[in-house]
């Protein structure tokens, strides 16, 4: 059912990209030499030299874009991640083109043409992809090559599928009706008419124009699956089965074949492969740079902490990070050494009298968090991610919030989506919702957005990642990693 759409969409996207790349390459030549914004000082090359390269450029871009997976339709609507993948693949193809022309050609193509081609190409490819999707949607809404679908089931899975198909007319699917369990008195499900019961599926297929049967049974009715399949196994229609697991899906679901065995993966970490590598390299580069650039400030704060109160400059606190593993998180000490001697682990409060003379300033400006750049450099944390919690509080939260542990599918961060959307002004339930949204929508561009929002809040003196509860007993001695 979806494979037909994916194949059609893939072919259309490939043709669109090929035409766009060819036109942009030729247009870039015209912009540089026919209507130059910058004076041409090294002569005007022959147009034929650039035009002759067009087929090779189209082939190179087709190969790179295909190997980068931009033609795999993962979602029915254009998403930020798809745009990022397309632009990233375009940049990779551009670098490959520059390298190939440098190695295998004595002729040096105009840098101006290449710059025009790189910038306009990225914009045009994204615009072309959006146009293809809109074009498909308009065609499907007119009923072009619509394929009839019969839904089997009356539970939440069936209703969810009906709603999704209705919301995506570009699929070219026309819902004919629904079959319900024997004995049901329902006349419609999800605003679709009931055409009969499970036992009548053969007769319904005979009188209805159906190309696909979509079986979406609740778990309580799974026993009916075998009889239904027995009745339609000799039909030439397509058969799709929707497992009733949507209530367990919070951050994504994927189906893969393992040696011919279909396996449904629920709530897998989004940080795998190239995405994980890019995030880790970014963390290393920026945290290393921050430790070097901020080193004078770190020494000043360390001296201020030491001179204004007794006890160590730093303290470490056990926090929970990726996959539920704990790690020591470092901060500048902002409270008395005996802050929790009598109470144990408790949340900090506004105007906390346990703070040191300089501690209030450090916490208000989030300067106490700066040592966590070491945690990022060491690999325990990331620059952006859900704030790490203490295990004692994690155990409390996970007993009250369903799926709470899914926020640990990515590394904890110095700042995060929850911190730039309210920090301590929102409840811990709302923080969890923001954290899960971040995990589900994780991307490089989102991290950049959160990073700049963090800087904005810091300069507005709002602070950013200070935790809403007090610290564990402080340790004495120098900072060291266990």
Helices and strands as residue ranges (DSSP letters): H 2-33, H 47-51, H 54-67, H 80-104, H 111-141, E 147-152, H 156-167, G 169-171, E 173-180, E 188-189, E 192-197, G 198-200, H 201-207, E 212-215, G 219-224, H 225-232, E 238-241, G 246-248, E 253-258, E 261-266, H 273-293, H 295-308, E 314-320, G 322-324, E 326-332, H 359-365, G 367-369, H 372-378, E 382-384, H 391-398, G 404-409, E 413-415, G 419-421, G 423-425, H 428-440, H 444-459
